[in-house]
């Protein structure tokens, strides 16, 4: 399932979303799953993505990230709003 809206990037709650895919489509060998909330917060802060961990609205925060650091920086970052990264969930590209 590629993007439903072909005119990316779009803004969602102040963050630019560059693409979206199902988790099952994130099959690049350099992507690493990050589930540690402290590390997620550090990565999002580093790339300039805001989140509200205290909000009761699911879409206001990210529970998992997939990060490509193959070239020494966060060259690609995908996130989902849930803590369990099942293959059918939608991931959004944040960087």
Backbone as ProteinMPNN parsed JSONL, in Angstrom:
{"seq_chain_A": "XXXXXXXXXXXXXXXXXXXXXXXXXXXXXXXXXXXXXXXXXXXXXXXXXXXXXXXXXXXXXXXXXXXXXXXXXXXXXXXXXXXXXXXXXXXXXXX", "coords_chain_A": {"N_chain_A": [[0.843, -1.184, 0.0], [1.155, 1.775, -1.053], [1.456, 5.311, -0.886], [-1.629, 6.912, -0.193], [-2.312, 9.429, -0.831], [-0.979, 11.219, -3.343], [0.488, 13.574, -3.233], [2.791, 14.139, -1.436], [5.164, 16.044, 0.518], [3.03, 16.024, 3.422], [1.443, 17.742, 6.104], [1.102, 16.796, 9.467], [-0.268, 17.508, 12.393], [1.724, 19.448, 12.816], [4.045, 18.153, 11.999], [6.018, 17.119, 9.243], [5.012, 14.754, 6.958], [6.393, 12.466, 4.873], [5.894, 10.167, 3.406], [4.012, 7.089, 3.338], [3.705, 3.695, 4.374], [2.921, 0.211, 4.682], [4.037, -1.66, 7.518], [5.045, -4.116, 6.747], [6.169, -3.522, 4.298], [8.505, -2.238, 4.81], [11.302, -3.157, 4.177], [14.058, -2.732, 4.043], [17.488, -3.477, 4.478], [19.045, -1.894, 6.185], [17.394, -0.641, 8.009], [16.599, -0.224, 11.37], [14.743, -1.373, 14.114], [13.418, 0.603, 16.673], [12.374, 0.635, 19.927], [12.618, 1.568, 22.469], [11.543, 4.005, 24.596], [12.892, 6.292, 25.529], [15.044, 6.496, 23.726], [13.574, 6.811, 21.356], [12.419, 9.317, 21.85], [14.775, 10.893, 21.857], [15.683, 10.564, 19.202], [13.522, 11.63, 17.702], [13.53, 14.267, 18.633], [16.041, 15.045, 17.702], [15.669, 15.003, 14.9], [13.744, 16.896, 14.65], [10.998, 16.415, 15.035], [7.929, 16.782, 16.577], [6.159, 15.583, 19.446], [3.51, 14.57, 21.644], [3.634, 13.047, 24.447], [1.928, 12.855, 26.6], [-0.62, 13.133, 25.718], [-3.944, 11.916, 25.134], [-4.652, 11.214, 22.65], [-3.951, 8.997, 20.171], [-2.419, 9.487, 17.806], [-0.731, 11.537, 18.499], [1.754, 10.81, 19.377], [4.66, 8.639, 19.01], [5.161, 5.163, 19.03], [6.953, 3.283, 18.076], [9.91, 3.249, 16.083], [11.542, 3.04, 12.903], [14.766, 3.147, 11.896], [17.306, 4.348, 9.783], [20.652, 4.274, 9.937], [22.888, 3.952, 8.442], [24.761, 5.579, 7.173], [25.896, 7.047, 9.171], [24.203, 8.989, 10.181], [20.812, 9.994, 10.873], [19.363, 8.981, 8.307], [17.008, 8.058, 7.293], [13.819, 7.848, 8.663], [11.127, 6.154, 10.019], [7.9, 5.955, 11.481], [5.448, 4.559, 13.77], [2.31, 4.836, 15.427], [1.589, 3.084, 17.381], [2.639, 0.73, 19.967], [3.241, -1.88, 19.313], [4.688, -3.341, 16.585], [3.094, -4.556, 14.292], [2.82, -6.276, 11.131], [0.789, -5.284, 9.477], [0.287, -2.671, 10.18], [0.333, 0.901, 9.594], [3.125, 2.767, 8.669], [4.7, 5.917, 8.903], [6.748, 8.084, 7.025], [9.089, 10.082, 8.462], [11.449, 11.299, 8.077]], "CA_chain_A": [[0.0, 0.0, 0.0], [1.939, 2.991, -1.085], [0.711, 6.456, -0.387], [-2.979, 7.112, -0.705], [-2.311, 10.782, -1.345], [0.267, 11.298, -4.082], [1.157, 14.866, -3.116], [3.586, 14.288, -0.226], [4.897, 15.865, 1.939], [1.869, 16.624, 4.051], [1.682, 18.073, 7.496], [0.183, 16.21, 10.422], [-0.034, 18.064, 13.726], [2.973, 20.184, 12.831], [5.157, 17.36, 11.483], [5.93, 16.812, 7.82], [4.964, 13.33, 6.639], [6.903, 12.391, 3.507], [5.381, 8.98, 2.736], [3.466, 6.089, 4.257], [3.743, 2.311, 3.895], [2.672, -0.798, 5.71], [5.26, -2.14, 8.143], [5.543, -5.234, 5.933], [6.893, -2.985, 3.145], [9.764, -1.649, 5.266], [12.194, -4.301, 4.106], [15.441, -2.347, 3.774], [18.356, -4.13, 5.468], [19.655, -0.944, 7.116], [16.424, -0.112, 8.967], [16.617, -0.863, 12.678], [13.573, -1.088, 14.938], [13.692, 1.231, 17.965], [11.175, 0.609, 20.761], [12.935, 2.211, 23.736], [10.904, 5.315, 24.531], [13.898, 7.344, 25.697], [15.752, 6.604, 22.449], [12.61, 7.385, 20.408], [12.343, 10.755, 22.144], [16.03, 11.51, 21.41], [15.713, 10.581, 17.73], [12.529, 12.59, 17.208], [14.028, 15.61, 18.941], [17.174, 15.298, 16.811], [15.213, 15.285, 13.531], [12.792, 18.006, 14.685], [9.607, 15.967, 15.041], [7.326, 16.98, 17.89], [5.138, 14.64, 19.875], [2.952, 14.843, 22.966], [3.523, 11.747, 25.111], [0.869, 12.897, 27.61], [-1.918, 13.239, 25.064], [-4.718, 10.684, 25.03], [-4.864, 10.979, 21.223], [-2.924, 8.065, 19.72], [-1.587, 10.051, 16.751], [0.123, 12.605, 19.015], [3.072, 10.304, 19.76], [5.136, 7.474, 18.269], [5.518, 4.045, 19.894], [8.069, 2.553, 17.457], [10.548, 3.881, 14.935], [12.523, 2.313, 12.112], [15.776, 4.168, 11.654], [18.452, 3.987, 8.959], [21.838, 5.023, 10.344], [23.984, 3.338, 7.69], [25.755, 6.578, 6.785], [26.302, 7.805, 10.347], [23.19, 9.958, 10.6], [19.442, 9.486, 10.674], [19.069, 9.287, 6.912], [15.613, 7.694, 7.032], [13.12, 7.529, 9.908], [9.718, 5.808, 9.875], [7.296, 5.76, 12.791], [4.044, 4.191, 13.919], [1.749, 5.39, 16.649], [1.35, 2.006, 18.355], [3.849, 0.137, 20.531], [3.477, -3.195, 18.719], [4.863, -3.117, 15.149], [2.584, -5.639, 13.453], [3.088, -6.057, 9.712], [-0.299, -4.597, 8.794], [0.181, -1.267, 10.62], [0.858, 1.934, 8.695], [4.282, 3.545, 9.122], [4.847, 7.171, 8.178], [8.149, 8.511, 6.919], [9.281, 11.375, 9.106], [12.685, 11.867, 7.505]], "C_chain_A": [[0.876, 1.231, 0.0], [1.078, 4.128, -0.565], [-0.675, 6.513, -1.002], [-3.101, 8.493, -1.325], [-0.987, 11.024, -2.047], [1.056, 12.588, -3.877], [1.845, 15.029, -1.754], [4.644, 15.337, -0.468], [3.606, 16.538, 2.378], [2.211, 16.885, 5.501], [0.656, 17.364, 8.358], [0.574, 16.695, 11.804], [1.338, 18.713, 13.841], [4.175, 19.435, 12.301], [4.939, 17.056, 10.012], [6.003, 15.301, 7.621], [5.325, 13.196, 5.17], [6.364, 11.209, 2.717], [4.712, 8.096, 3.776], [3.486, 4.729, 3.577], [3.28, 1.414, 5.025], [4.03, -1.247, 6.265], [5.872, -3.272, 7.318], [6.346, -4.769, 4.718], [8.223, -2.339, 3.527], [10.823, -2.747, 5.319], [13.621, -3.937, 3.727], [16.342, -2.941, 4.849], [18.95, -3.18, 6.499], [18.68, -0.375, 8.143], [16.456, -0.925, 10.257], [15.39, -0.429, 13.462], [14.018, -0.514, 16.278], [12.392, 1.256, 18.744], [11.398, 1.229, 22.132], [12.449, 3.653, 23.687], [11.891, 6.461, 24.699], [14.663, 7.575, 24.4], [14.844, 7.206, 21.371], [12.529, 8.889, 20.606], [13.592, 11.483, 21.653], [16.075, 11.632, 19.887], [14.748, 11.623, 17.186], [12.964, 14.024, 17.475], [15.154, 15.986, 17.987], [16.722, 15.659, 15.392], [14.126, 16.356, 13.485], [11.33, 17.62, 14.615], [9.061, 16.111, 16.462], [6.299, 15.888, 18.169], [4.677, 15.043, 21.262], [2.693, 13.504, 23.648], [2.377, 11.705, 26.117], [-0.538, 12.969, 27.017], [-2.627, 11.888, 25.046], [-5.032, 10.339, 23.575], [-3.687, 10.173, 20.685], [-1.94, 8.707, 18.74], [-0.664, 11.164, 17.229], [1.503, 12.124, 19.431], [3.403, 9.051, 18.943], [5.602, 6.404, 19.238], [6.692, 3.242, 19.392], [8.624, 3.392, 16.311], [11.384, 2.846, 14.202], [13.492, 3.365, 11.625], [16.896, 3.593, 10.797], [19.615, 4.878, 9.369], [23.075, 4.532, 9.596], [25.088, 4.334, 7.344], [26.119, 7.494, 7.948], [25.318, 8.848, 10.828], [21.82, 9.316, 10.42], [19.014, 9.836, 9.259], [17.626, 8.962, 6.537], [14.984, 7.282, 8.359], [11.644, 7.316, 9.601], [9.151, 5.598, 11.269], [5.874, 5.249, 12.707], [3.592, 4.669, 15.288], [1.484, 4.339, 17.718], [2.675, 1.44, 18.84], [4.207, -1.203, 19.91], [3.535, -3.039, 17.196], [4.385, -4.286, 14.287], [2.718, -5.271, 11.975], [2.015, -5.273, 8.981], [-0.434, -3.12, 9.18], [0.817, -0.324, 9.592], [2.011, 2.659, 9.373], [4.351, 4.808, 8.271], [6.317, 7.56, 8.162], [8.271, 9.931, 7.441], [10.536, 12.073, 8.608], [13.209, 10.939, 6.445]], "O_chain_A": [[1.294, 1.663, 1.074], [0.082, 3.903, 0.122], [-0.866, 6.203, -2.178], [-3.901, 8.703, -2.237], [0.051, 11.032, -1.386], [2.202, 12.673, -4.318], [1.522, 15.95, -1.004], [5.014, 15.52, -1.627], [3.156, 17.507, 1.766], [3.155, 16.314, 6.048], [-0.528, 17.332, 8.022], [1.629, 16.33, 12.323], [2.03, 18.546, 14.845], [5.244, 20.029, 12.163], [3.82, 16.772, 9.583], [6.949, 14.654, 8.068], [4.641, 13.751, 4.311], [6.373, 11.236, 1.486], [4.841, 8.343, 4.975], [3.307, 4.622, 2.364], [3.255, 1.821, 6.186], [5.04, -1.215, 5.562], [7.094, -3.367, 7.21], [7.124, -5.544, 4.164], [8.987, -1.935, 2.65], [11.191, -3.207, 6.4], [14.328, -4.759, 3.143], [15.987, -2.908, 6.028], [19.325, -3.617, 7.587], [19.11, 0.315, 9.067], [16.354, -2.152, 10.237], [15.039, 0.75, 13.471], [14.89, -1.076, 16.941], [11.406, 1.832, 18.284], [10.44, 1.399, 22.886], [12.887, 4.434, 22.841], [11.732, 7.504, 24.065], [14.906, 8.719, 24.016], [15.294, 8.02, 20.565], [12.566, 9.65, 19.639], [13.488, 12.574, 21.091], [16.456, 12.672, 19.35], [15.108, 12.411, 16.311], [12.783, 14.897, 16.627], [15.214, 17.121, 17.514], [17.323, 16.522, 14.753], [13.634, 16.691, 12.408], [10.501, 18.419, 14.178], [9.657, 15.623, 17.423], [5.665, 15.35, 17.261], [5.372, 15.771, 21.971], [1.642, 12.896, 23.445], [1.9, 10.622, 26.455], [-1.528, 12.876, 27.742], [-1.983, 10.842, 24.953], [-5.613, 9.29, 23.297], [-2.546, 10.629, 20.744], [-0.735, 8.479, 18.848], [0.116, 11.689, 16.436], [2.348, 12.938, 19.803], [2.539, 8.481, 18.277], [6.353, 6.694, 20.168], [7.371, 2.583, 20.179], [7.897, 4.142, 15.659], [11.876, 1.892, 14.804], [13.093, 4.357, 11.015], [17.377, 2.488, 11.049], [19.573, 6.093, 9.173], [24.194, 4.69, 10.083], [26.249, 3.942, 7.235], [26.601, 8.605, 7.73], [25.593, 9.533, 11.813], [21.703, 8.219, 9.875], [18.378, 10.866, 9.034], [17.084, 9.52, 5.582], [15.544, 6.468, 9.093], [10.99, 8.171, 9.005], [9.855, 5.109, 12.152], [5.177, 5.467, 11.716], [4.405, 4.877, 16.189], [1.181, 4.689, 18.858], [3.712, 1.642, 18.209], [5.363, -1.621, 19.974], [2.543, -2.649, 16.578], [5.193, -4.935, 13.623], [2.727, -4.093, 11.619], [2.303, -4.652, 7.957], [-1.205, -2.394, 8.552], [1.709, -0.706, 8.835], [1.889, 3.111, 10.512], [4.092, 4.772, 7.068], [7.034, 7.39, 9.148], [7.641, 10.857, 6.93], [10.662, 13.293, 8.708], [14.239, 11.221, 5.833]]}, "name": "protein", "num_of_chains": 1, "seq": "XXXXXXXXXXXXXXXXXXXXXXXXXXXXXXXXXXXXXXXXXXXXXXXXXXXXXXXXXXXXXXXXXXXXXXXXXXXXXXXXXXXXXXXXXXXXXXX"}
